[in-house]
Amino acid sequence: MTSDPQDSQPRARLQLSVLRDVVIVATLVVLGLYAGAAFLIPLTMALLVNVLIMALSDRVIALTRAPIWLANLAGVTVVLAGLFMIMYILGSQATQFARSINTYESQFDGAVNRITGLVGNDVTSFIRDNLISIDMSYVARLLLGSATSLLNQFFLISLYVAFLMAERLAFRHKIQLAAGNPQLGADLASVLDAISSSLQRYVGVKTFISLITATISYSVFRVLGLEYAETWAVLTFALNFIPSIGSIIAVIFPAMIALVQFDTIGPFLVIVLGCGTLQFVIGNFLDPAMLGRSLNMSTFLVILALTFWTTVWGLIGAFLSVPLTVCILIIFSHIPALRPIAILMSLDGRLGEDNRSAQRQL
């Protein structure tokens, strides 16, 4: 039995129309993300901070059986105080480091000469030809400028977090009322529960692992007498949230400063080998063991998401790339028309126990 050509033509036109609409909507979304970055970035940061507070408060309740209000207060105090300390350290030392970067540039030739015997003349010439032209002042402003900007927006983020925590209990009830249909309300609540559970696990585990890495690295920096040890420790903590390349950058910058600051190559090797081994062990053994396969995201998707969010939102987008992509993956997995895309985004085609626990479809 052959298909009627007259029936296939309208179907083809319909598919082209759907494809056109998808491309238009996707383009408008990307433009909206880029144009609304000044508003969306603090809001997104506040949502992730709120997730971390909920994870901490739930853990306090599980361990101490404290009242909800006391656990929430403890979570808010610990998280916001830690966030303020991170931003204050980076913001206070940013100007001082940017001013002294010219001193490091003038000492760069001597540092390159010290590693000639270690790596050979060919590698040394390559380093001199390619790195000497880098504007280190621009690099310093690029890396630390975002932290200074976040310090200025700290109170806005805190205000968002306060209102989010105040409406935490009432939000689920409002979702039910807004849905109108009890089944639809249950489906929306299921999606939100899956997103909250995955984000709490990811943010909580990554925060704990990054804190361990930063603490050990800070101890190494202090023993060596590395300048701006607090800044490099905070950057180590923050950069571990950037997938794949974050841990590498967290070792490169303090190692380069050690190479320039000290007259011997010993501290440079200690940071490269010691902190590099630490990052390798944690990134390849501890991190997967604690996170497991709960996120189940394709490795290629992680790199693609990192590139996309960095292009749209800059350095902050790199930090937020995995949490935002996790949200998109979970939402797609609960929408029948987009579920095939979620399967392609996953690591092995399975969408996880959290997604399968809610089999209702929107």
Beta strands, then each sheet from edge to edge (+ up, - down):
end
